[in-house]
Amino acid sequence: MRYLAELREGEMVKEAYLCKQLQTLKTKTGKSYYSITLQDKTGTFDGKVWELGQGIEHFETMDYIFIEGQVTSFQGALQLNIKRVRKCQEGEYDPADYMPMTTRSIDEMYKELTGYIAMVKEPHLQALLQAVFVEDQELAKRFTRHSAAKAVHHGFIGGLLEHTVSVAKLCAFMADTYTILNKDLLLTAAMLHDIGKLEEISPFPENDYTDDGNLLGHIYIGAAKVSERCHAISGFPKKLEAELVHCILAHHGELEYGSPKKPALAEALALNMADNTDAKMETMKEIFAGADPKQEWVGYQRLFESNLKRTIV
């Protein structure tokens, strides 16, 4: 199989992919065309069908489709110019090839997570983490296989766990470096900061925003879930609950980035920086992975507002 991450500009492609999203749009002249998000286990890829005529058979979102087309470049990003497309028949594809997956061991990352849980000494926070990630086996299973995003970064099976472990690692470093930080509070917030994504984003193969995700968002959902869990633990201090919930509410740092509160605690600021660091570095990693491995300059990237250059080729 020719995976999406392997595609390079100018190549002709004849392959089956999952149609993650299908939109019928119009050009400036009023001509209809299809904008398609293709998916396999290496990620997603933008596709366009400019001519809706012969050779373009009926298909819908979440169908497996066989496409014929050419890889082109538009504004520094690769896309598939699709000439022919049809819905795949059963037996023409293996669903396992189309679910993007972490390259790391889920079992090993879960062990890392429980290692960070063991570092938390405050008894109420320890009880909270045990209740969420160890005792609630159904939630733990969902958490380890969930993605952290629809797109942008960690949008793959195991992505939520991978992101959480990375953020916890960065927070552990900061807590050991800056003595003003409450390590127990910071580590707990790091491990719970994105727990709301379990309800915000549906599991694969959809991996799309749910109604609650669109209406409420993972920050509100996560803060509410954590507060509910705190109330289930006998004697959980109200002050500690408020500090923990604040860290979750403020972990995007700015109101315009979706945080209902700006960081008022050193731990909330540290969490925001750790979360942003891992998200941005993973995004850059995914950009480099999707570009021609022989190219140093990979083109202008809107998220970074810069033409990016890799130093390791």
C-alpha positions as CSV (number, residue, x, y, z in Angstrom):
1,M,0.0,0.0,0.0
2,R,1.1,3.5,-0.8
3,Y,0.7,5.4,2.5
4,L,-0.2,9.1,2.5
5,A,2.9,10.1,4.4
6,E,5.0,8.7,1.5
7,L,3.4,10.8,-1.2
8,R,5.5,13.3,-2.9
9,E,4.8,16.1,-5.4
10,G,4.4,15.0,-9.0
11,E,3.6,11.4,-8.2
12,M,0.7,9.5,-9.8
13,V,-1.4,7.7,-7.3
14,K,-3.8,4.7,-7.6
15,E,-4.8,3.6,-4.1
16,A,-7.6,3.1,-1.6
17,Y,-8.0,5.5,1.3
18,L,-10.7,6.3,3.9
19,C,-12.8,9.4,3.0
20,K,-12.6,11.1,6.4
21,Q,-14.5,14.2,5.2
22,L,-16.3,15.2,2.0
23,Q,-17.5,18.7,1.2
24,T,-19.1,20.0,-2.0
25,L,-17.8,23.5,-2.5
26,K,-17.9,26.1,-5.3
27,T,-15.1,28.0,-7.0
28,K,-15.2,31.8,-7.5
29,T,-16.8,31.2,-10.8
30,G,-19.6,29.1,-9.2
31,K,-18.4,25.7,-10.4
32,S,-18.9,22.8,-8.0
33,Y,-16.0,20.7,-6.8
34,Y,-15.2,18.1,-4.0
35,S,-12.9,18.8,-1.1
36,I,-11.9,15.6,0.5
37,T,-9.9,14.7,3.6
38,L,-8.2,11.3,3.0
39,Q,-6.9,9.2,5.8
40,D,-4.8,6.2,6.5
41,K,-2.7,5.1,9.5
42,T,0.0,7.6,8.7
43,G,-2.3,10.7,8.8
44,T,-4.6,12.7,6.6
45,F,-4.2,14.3,3.2
46,D,-6.1,17.0,1.3
47,G,-7.7,15.9,-1.9
48,K,-9.6,17.8,-4.6
49,V,-12.0,16.7,-7.4
50,W,-12.2,19.6,-9.7
51,E,-14.2,17.9,-12.5
52,L,-17.4,16.2,-11.3
53,G,-18.0,14.2,-14.4
54,Q,-17.3,10.8,-15.8
55,G,-15.1,8.7,-13.6
56,I,-16.4,10.3,-10.4
57,E,-18.8,7.7,-8.8
58,H,-21.0,8.3,-5.7
59,F,-19.4,8.0,-2.3
60,E,-19.9,9.5,1.1
61,T,-18.0,10.5,4.3
62,M,-16.5,7.5,6.1
63,D,-16.5,5.4,2.9
64,Y,-13.3,3.6,1.7
65,I,-12.6,4.9,-1.8
66,F,-10.3,4.0,-4.6
67,I,-8.8,7.1,-6.1
68,E,-6.6,7.9,-9.2
69,G,-4.8,11.2,-9.3
70,Q,-1.6,13.2,-9.0
71,V,0.1,14.8,-6.0
72,T,0.4,18.6,-6.5
73,S,1.5,21.5,-4.3
74,F,-0.7,24.5,-3.3
75,Q,0.6,27.3,-1.1
76,G,3.4,25.1,0.3
77,A,1.1,22.1,1.1
78,L,0.7,18.9,-0.8
79,Q,-2.7,17.8,-2.1
80,L,-4.1,15.1,-4.4
81,N,-5.7,16.3,-7.6
82,I,-8.2,13.4,-8.1
83,K,-9.3,12.4,-11.6
84,R,-11.2,9.2,-10.9
85,V,-12.8,7.8,-7.7
86,R,-15.1,5.0,-6.7
87,K,-16.3,3.4,-3.5
88,C,-14.3,0.3,-2.5
89,Q,-15.8,-3.1,-2.4
90,E,-15.5,-5.3,0.7
91,G,-12.2,-7.1,0.7
92,E,-10.3,-4.4,-1.2
93,Y,-9.0,-2.8,2.0
94,D,-7.9,-3.7,5.5
95,P,-9.4,-1.2,8.1
96,A,-6.2,-1.5,10.2
97,D,-4.3,0.3,7.4
98,Y,-6.4,3.4,7.9
99,M,-6.3,4.2,11.6
100,P,-3.4,6.4,12.4
101,M,-1.5,5.0,15.4
102,T,1.2,6.2,17.8
103,T,4.7,4.9,16.9
104,R,5.3,4.4,20.6
105,S,4.2,1.4,22.7
106,I,0.9,2.1,24.4
107,D,1.7,-0.3,27.3
108,E,5.1,1.4,27.9
109,M,3.5,4.9,27.9
110,Y,0.8,3.7,30.3
111,K,3.6,2.5,32.6
112,E,5.2,6.0,32.4
113,L,1.8,7.5,33.3
114,T,1.5,5.3,36.4
115,G,5.1,6.2,37.3
116,Y,4.1,9.9,37.4
117,I,1.0,9.0,39.4
118,A,3.3,7.3,42.0
119,M,5.3,10.6,42.3
120,V,2.2,12.4,43.7
121,K,2.3,12.2,47.5
122,E,-0.7,14.4,48.5
123,P,-3.3,11.7,49.5
124,H,-6.4,13.3,47.9
125,L,-4.6,13.9,44.6
126,Q,-3.2,10.4,44.7
127,A,-6.7,9.0,45.3
128,L,-8.1,11.1,42.4
129,L,-5.5,9.9,39.9
130,Q,-5.9,6.2,41.1
131,A,-9.7,6.5,40.7
132,V,-9.4,7.9,37.1
133,F,-6.5,6.1,35.6
134,V,-6.2,2.8,37.5
135,E,-9.5,1.8,39.2
136,D,-11.7,3.0,36.3
137,Q,-10.5,0.4,33.8
138,E,-13.0,1.3,31.1
139,L,-11.9,5.0,31.2
140,A,-8.2,4.0,31.3
141,K,-8.7,1.8,28.2
142,R,-10.5,4.6,26.3
143,F,-7.8,7.1,27.4
144,T,-4.9,5.1,26.2
145,R,-6.4,4.6,22.7
146,H,-7.9,8.1,22.2
147,S,-6.5,10.8,20.0
148,A,-5.6,14.3,21.4
149,A,-7.0,16.2,18.4
150,K,-9.1,16.0,15.2
151,A,-6.1,17.5,13.4
152,V,-3.0,19.6,14.1
153,H,-1.2,17.4,16.7
154,H,-1.4,13.9,18.2
155,G,-4.5,13.2,16.0
156,F,-4.0,9.4,16.1
157,I,-4.8,6.4,18.3
158,G,-2.7,6.7,21.5
159,G,-2.2,10.4,20.8
160,L,-3.9,11.6,24.0
161,L,-1.8,9.3,26.1
162,E,1.4,10.3,24.3
163,H,0.7,14.0,24.7
164,T,-0.3,13.6,28.4
165,V,2.9,11.7,29.2
166,S,5.0,14.3,27.4
167,V,3.3,17.1,29.3
168,A,3.8,15.3,32.6
169,K,7.4,14.8,31.8
170,L,7.9,18.5,31.1
171,C,6.0,19.5,34.2
172,A,8.1,17.1,36.4
173,F,11.2,18.8,35.0
174,M,9.9,22.3,35.8
175,A,8.7,21.3,39.3
176,D,12.2,20.0,40.0
177,T,13.8,23.2,38.6
178,Y,11.5,25.9,40.1
179,T,10.9,25.5,43.8
180,I,7.8,27.8,43.8
181,L,5.9,25.0,42.0
182,N,3.7,22.6,43.9
183,K,4.8,19.4,42.2
184,D,1.8,17.3,43.3
185,L,-0.6,19.8,42.0
186,L,1.2,20.4,38.8
187,L,1.7,16.7,38.0
188,T,-2.0,16.0,38.7
189,A,-3.1,18.9,36.5
190,A,-0.7,17.7,33.7
191,M,-2.3,14.2,33.7
192,L,-5.9,15.4,33.8
193,H,-5.7,18.6,31.7
194,D,-7.0,17.0,28.5
195,I,-9.4,14.4,30.1
196,G,-12.3,16.3,28.5
197,K,-11.1,15.2,25.1
198,L,-12.7,11.8,25.8
199,E,-16.1,13.5,25.4
200,E,-15.0,16.3,23.0
201,I,-13.8,14.0,20.2
202,S,-15.4,10.7,19.0
203,P,-13.2,7.6,18.8
204,F,-11.7,6.3,15.5
205,P,-12.5,5.9,12.7
206,E,-14.6,9.1,13.1
207,N,-12.3,11.0,15.3
208,D,-14.5,14.1,15.0
209,Y,-16.1,16.7,17.3
210,T,-19.1,15.4,19.2
211,D,-22.1,17.6,20.0
212,D,-20.7,18.2,23.5
213,G,-17.3,19.0,21.9
214,N,-18.8,21.6,19.6
215,L,-21.1,23.1,22.3
216,L,-18.9,22.9,25.4
217,G,-15.3,22.1,24.5
218,H,-12.8,19.9,26.3
219,I,-11.7,22.5,28.8
220,Y,-15.1,23.0,30.3
221,I,-15.9,19.2,30.0
222,G,-12.6,18.3,31.7
223,A,-13.0,20.9,34.5
224,A,-16.5,19.6,35.3
225,K,-15.4,15.9,35.2
226,V,-12.5,16.6,37.5
227,S,-14.6,18.6,39.9
228,E,-17.2,15.7,40.0
229,R,-14.4,13.2,40.7
230,C,-13.1,15.4,43.5
231,H,-16.5,15.5,45.2
232,A,-16.5,11.6,45.1
233,I,-13.4,11.5,47.3
234,S,-14.1,11.9,51.0
235,G,-12.6,15.1,52.5
236,F,-11.1,16.4,49.3
237,P,-10.1,20.0,50.2
238,K,-12.2,22.7,48.5
239,K,-9.1,24.9,48.1
240,L,-7.1,22.2,46.4
241,E,-10.0,21.3,44.1
242,A,-10.3,25.0,43.1
243,E,-6.6,25.2,42.3
244,L,-6.7,22.0,40.3
245,V,-9.7,23.0,38.3
246,H,-8.2,26.4,37.7
247,C,-5.1,24.8,36.1
248,I,-7.4,22.9,33.7
249,L,-9.5,26.0,32.9
250,A,-6.4,28.0,32.2
251,H,-4.2,25.5,30.4
252,H,-4.6,27.2,27.0
253,G,-3.2,30.3,28.5
254,E,-5.2,33.0,26.7
255,L,-9.0,33.7,26.4
256,E,-8.7,33.8,22.6
257,Y,-7.3,30.3,22.7
258,G,-10.3,28.9,24.5
259,S,-9.3,29.2,28.1
260,P,-12.1,30.6,30.3
261,K,-9.4,31.8,32.7
262,K,-5.9,33.1,32.3
263,P,-3.3,31.5,34.6
264,A,-3.4,32.9,38.1
265,L,-1.2,30.1,39.7
266,A,2.4,29.3,38.9
267,E,1.3,25.7,38.3
268,A,-1.3,26.9,35.8
269,L,1.4,28.9,33.9
270,A,3.8,25.9,33.9
271,L,1.1,23.6,32.6
272,N,0.2,26.1,29.9
273,M,3.8,26.3,28.7
274,A,4.3,22.5,28.9
275,D,1.1,21.9,26.9
276,N,2.0,24.5,24.3
277,T,5.5,23.2,24.0
278,D,4.5,19.6,23.3
279,A,1.7,20.6,21.0
280,K,4.0,22.9,18.9
281,M,6.9,20.4,18.8
282,E,4.6,17.5,17.8
283,T,3.0,19.7,15.1
284,M,6.5,20.6,13.7
285,K,7.4,16.9,13.8
286,E,4.3,15.9,11.8
287,I,5.0,18.7,9.3
288,F,8.6,17.4,8.7
289,A,7.3,13.8,8.5
290,G,4.8,14.8,5.8
291,A,7.4,16.6,3.7
292,D,10.0,15.3,1.2
293,P,12.7,13.8,3.4
294,K,15.4,15.2,1.1
295,Q,14.2,18.8,1.4
296,E,15.6,21.1,4.1
297,W,13.0,23.9,3.5
298,V,9.5,22.5,3.8
299,G,7.6,25.7,2.9
300,Y,5.5,28.3,4.7
301,Q,3.4,27.0,7.5
302,R,0.5,29.1,8.6
303,L,0.4,27.9,12.2
304,F,4.0,29.1,12.7
305,E,3.8,32.0,10.3
306,S,7.2,31.0,8.9
307,N,8.9,29.0,6.1
308,L,10.2,26.1,8.1
309,K,13.7,24.5,7.7
310,R,14.8,21.2,9.1
311,T,18.3,20.8,10.5
312,I,18.4,17.0,10.4
313,V,17.9,15.5,6.9
